[in-house]
Amino acid sequence: MFAVIFKAEINHFDKEYFETAKKMRDIATSKYGCIKFTSIIEGNNEIAISYWNTLKEIEVWKKDKEH
């Protein structure tokens, strides 16, 4: 199993941000094989961890045009 850690500093968390984040999670799990996704927001910082079975799944997800 592999984990990808994503860290972002966001100036303003709004409805659009959360809708886009949900869309990306849904695509990662349904199309590319992400097996688990978790995130936490504190202040203006978000840390997200996604879990994958193979490096190939991560590489293909990274190349997705919407991602």
PyMOL commands that set and color helices and strands:
alter all, ss='L'
color gray80, all
select helices_A, chain A and resi 15-31+55-62
alter helices_A, ss='H'
color red, helices_A
select strands_A, chain A and resi 2-9+36-42+45-52
alter strands_A, ss='S'
color yellow, strands_A
deselect
rebuild
show_as cartoon
